[in-house]
């Protein structure tokens, strides 16, 4: 069932993080995603951006005049505007830090200190504050002040060197994998810090680096280098350690087949009506199959090329070999599995109407994530934030608007 909400009013939050107050000062993807995850689980999140909107609002593609970035990373948030260069801005930020349990920011290290609202100042204002600082290379180290975007993280961490065909150039992932991974790590760090604070009363700084998150995800290649001294080349769509595993062309499109283990390879041979391959001594071991991948893959390709993917799928299902049709984004979005898992959610925006977004992949029996509010327009919740949260009267809010502060 698709989640759907009428988000024209500020919703009441429920969930495991209900009652947690989050100040989101972040931009682009990793920081906003971190804060959105907290919001999905019930935290009250106030996103503060400049009056013209944060940077990603001005990046296409656009839908009904709004950047699709905003629909991806800002649901369940309340949006307030603030010109941080305005003389009254620092006092407003300080009031918001006093209100918050968690602050999320992803400026370059040192930036919030220059703004007058660094971690030491935050602790003076709110001794048990939790600050989640997301950056490219972290708050320490010789590269800490370097600028970083997702592609730079993939290149610098070693991920890009692993990705692509063996005889081709290093290749970017097809999505912002570094930003997404970093956003989720930030949310994990925030929730762990909240648990620690519940037990001890202590806040803390949570230092999340995109570079670190990508380095930690290098997997077996990293251990092979560090402990075995083995340099593994790029392998395209092949598996690093077993064979045959690759993409094969069927008569109607590509299909990925994973049959590299000792138990799976004979099953693939059975599906192909080629038990002779399973009995061939050259292919009796993983090492043997890895050594002669080209020949073995050519045999599998000849077989798959004469069949449609549904026929191959039926044969592989019958023997228990893992496979997947290589799906386009449009195909997978329309799949019954996505529908069954509520992985496309909807919300009603007061200006843009029905917005469709990817769902939260964390499924929980008792306290699932909930879409309560559509991603907000610039300054949509200024009245709520400045009047209800900060206690400003109508005249003061009007003055701030007139001065261009909000």
N, C-alpha and C positions, 0 to 999 in steps of 0.2 A: 504494500500500500504506500502511495506517495505521501510524504509529510506535506501538509499544506497549512498555512497560517494567514490570518488577516492581521497584518502588521501596521495598521494605520495609527495605533496608539502604543504607548510604551507598555510592554508586557510585564506581567509579574513573573519572576523567575522561579523555577524549581529545579531540583537536581542536586547532585552531590556537592557542587560548589555554590549553591544558593547562599546568599549572604556575604560572599567574597566580593570585594570591590576592586576593580582593576582599572588603572589609568593607562591607556594605550597611547604612547607618544611616537609609535613606530610608523614606518613607511614601506612601500613596495610589497614584499611577499612574506619573508620569514617572520618578522615581528608581528605584522597583522594576522598571519595565520596562527601564530602562537596565542595571541589574544582571542581570536575567534574560537579556538578549541576550548579555552576556558569559558567563553561565553556559551558555547554549545552545551556545556555541562552545568549551566546555571549561574555563573558569575555575572555580576553587573559590570559591564565594560563601557567606559567612557572614552571614546576616541577623540583626541584633540589634534586638529590640523589647522593650517593657516587659512585665512578667510577665502582664498582662491581655491582651496582644496589641496590635499597632499599630492606629491609628484605623480603618483600612478593614476590619478584621476585624469591626467593630461596625456596619457598614452593609449593609443588605439590597440585593437579595434574597438569601435564604439557601437553601442546599441541604444537607440533612442537618445543619442547625444551623451550617453554616460559610458565611461570606460568599463569594459567587462572585468577589469581588475577589481573594481569595487564590488561586483556581484560575487566574486570568488572568495574574498578574504575579510568581509566586514559585516556579515549577518549577525544578528543578535546584539549589535552594538548601538550605543547612543552617540551621535556625532555632534561635537561642539567645535566652534572655531575660535582661534586665538592668534593674534599677531604677536609672536614672541619678542619682537623688537619694540613693542609698545611699552611705555613706562609702567603701566599697571600689570603687564603680563607676568612678571616674576612673582608678584604677590598672589595672582590668581593660580599660577602653577603650584606655589607653596600651599595654598588652601586645598588644591586637589591632591597633593601628596599627603596632607594630613588626613584627608578623607579615605585614601586608598589603602588597601592591604598589599597590593602588588602593582608595581610599575613595570611596563614593558617598553623598552626603547632599543632602537637599532641604528643609532648614529655612530659615526666613527669615534673610537675611544678618545675621551677628553672633551667632546663637544658639549655634553650636558654640564660639565664643570664650568666651561666658558659661559654657559647660559646662566650660571649661578645656582643650579639645581642638581649638582652632582650627588654621588652617593653619600658622602660625608654630610652634606647639607640635608639630604633627605632624612638621615638618621637623627639629626638634630630636631627636625620637624615631627618625625614619626619614628620613634626608636625601634619599633618592631617591623618596619617596612621591609618588604621583599622587592629587590630590584632585579629584574631579568634584563641583562644587557646582552643583546645579540649583535655580533659584529663579524667582520670578515675573518680576522686572524686572532681574535681574543683581546683581552685587556692587558696581556703581558706578552713579552717576547719581542724579538727584533723587528718583526713584521706587523706589530700590533696597530700601527698608524696607517698602514696601507689601505687604500680603497679596494673594495671587492664586490663583485656581482657574481651571480650564479655561475656563469661561464668561467670566470677567473678561479672560482673555487674548484670547479671540475678540472681545470688545467693544472692548478698548483698542487692539488692534493694527490695526484697520481691517477685519478679516475679517468681522465681523458686519454692518458697513455694506454689504458687497458681497453678502450672502446673503439671498435672499428674492425675492418678486415686486416688480416696480417700484412698484406702488401699495400695497404692504403694509409691515409693520414689518420692521426688521432682524431676522434670524433666526439662531438657533444652528445649528451643524452638528448632524447627527443622532448624532454620536459624539464622544468626547473627543479631537478632532483635535489640539488644542494639546498635550495631555499626551502623546499618542502620538508626535507629531513631535519634541517635546522629549526624550522618552526615547531615540529613535533618534539624535538629534544628540548626546546625552550619551554613548552607546555609541561613536559615531564618534570623538568627542573623546578618550575613554579609550583607544581602540585607536591613534589617532594619537600620543597621549602615550607609550604603551608602545613604539611604534616609535622615537620620538625617544630614549627612555631607553635602548633597546637599543644605539643608535648612540653616545650621548654619556654615558650614566650619570646624566643629569639627570632628576629628577622635575619636576612642575609643577602649577600650579592650572589646572583646566579650568572655565571660568565659562560656564554654559549658562543662558540666560534664556528662559522660555516666550514672553515678549513679543517677543524677538528672532526666535525661530524662526517665529512666526506672521507677523511683519512681512516676513521674508525670503521667505515663501511667497505674497505677494500677487500676484506674477506681472505680467502685462501691465498690469493696472490701475495698479500703482505706477509703472511706466515711463511710461505714458500721462500720468499726473499730473505727474511730475517733468520729463520731457523734452518733452512735447507740449502740456502745459497743458490736457489733456482730462479732464473729470470724467465718468466712466462711471457711469451709474445702475445700480441692481440690475436684473438681467436674468432672474431666475427660472431656468428651465431652458434658456433660450436661450444660444447662444454669444455672446460679447462682440463678435466681429469678423466672423463669417460667418453666412449664412442660406441655406436653412432648416435650423435645428438646434433640436429641441425634443422634448418628450414629446407623443405623440399617443395617443388612445384607440382601440384596436381593439375589435372586438365582444366580446372576452373579457378585456380588460385593457389597461394602458398599455404602450407601446413607445417607446423613444427612438431617433430617427433623426437621423443626422449627415450631411447632404448639402450643406454650405455652400460647398464649394470649386468652382472652375471645372470641374474634372473630374468631381466627384461629382454635381452638380446634374442634368446631362443623363442620368446613369445612373438617378437617382431617377425622372425623367420617363419613362424607358423602362420601368421597373418598374411605373409607374402607367398605362402606355399613354397617356401625355400628351406626346408629342413636341412638340405645339404649344406647351407651356409652355417647353420648351428653346429654341424658336425665337422666343419673345416677347421683343422688345427691352427690355421693362421688367425682365426677369429675366436679361439677358445678362451682367451684372456683379454682383460681390458687393455693390457700393454700391447697385445697383438693387434687389436682393433684400432688402437690409437696410432700404431706404426703404419697401418695401411688404410687410413681413413679415406683417401681419395678413391681407391678402388671400391671400397665398401659403399661409400656414398653414391658413387655412380650406379651401382646395382640398385640401390634403394630408389634413386631418382628415376631410373628406367621403369621401375614398378609403379611409382606414384604418378608418373606422367601420363599413364594410360587410364587413370581412374579419376573420378570426381571426388571432392573432399568428403562428401557425405558417405560415399562407399568406403573410402579409407577409414573414416571415423568409425563406421559400423564394424569393420574388421578389427580395428585396434581396440575398440570397446569389448569385443567378444573375447579377446585374449588378455586384456588388462594392461595394455601399453599406454602410458601417458602421452597425450598429444593435445594440440590446440590448433584450430583454424586461425591463421593470422588475421585478426579482425581489424577493420578500420575503426576510428573513433565513433563514427556514425553507427556502425554495425553494433559495437559493444554497448553503446548508449541505449539502443533499442532492444537489447537482449532480455529474455525472461529472467536471467540471473540477476541483472541489475535491478529489475523491478522487484524481484523477490527479496532483495537485500536492502531496499529503500535507499539505493545509492544515487537516485536523482530526487531532489526535494524541491518544493515550491514554496514561495512566499508572495504575498500581495504587497506591492509597493504603492504608496499613495499617489505617486506620479507616473511610474512606469508600468503599473499593472502586474501581471503574473511574471515572476522571475523564477527561472529554473537554475538550480545549482547542484554541484556534486554533494552527496551526502557525507556525513561523518563516518569513516570506516570503523570506528570503535563501537561495537554492538554490546550492550550490557543488558542483562535480564531485568534488573531492578531499577536502574537509573540511567536509561539511555539518553544520548544527546537529543536535544529538541530544537527545532527551528521556531523561534518565537517572534522574530522580527526580521523584516527584509533589510538588506544593506542600506544604510541611511544616505540621503543626499547631504551635500555640504551644509553644515550648521543646522540640520533638521531638528536637533534636540537642544538647541541653545537655551530656549526658555526653561526646559526641565533642568538642565545642568546648572545654569546660572541662578535660577530662582529656587528650585527645590533642593538641589545638592549644596550649592554654595550660599544660599540665603540672600542673594541680592534682591533689592526691590525693583519694581518696574522702572523707576526713574534711573537707577544705576545701570540697568541693562540697556535702556534707551541711550544713555550717555555713551556707553561702550560701543554701541552700534554707530552712533553719530561720529565718534572719534575714529572709527575704522579699526577698533581693537578686536572686534569679534565679527 
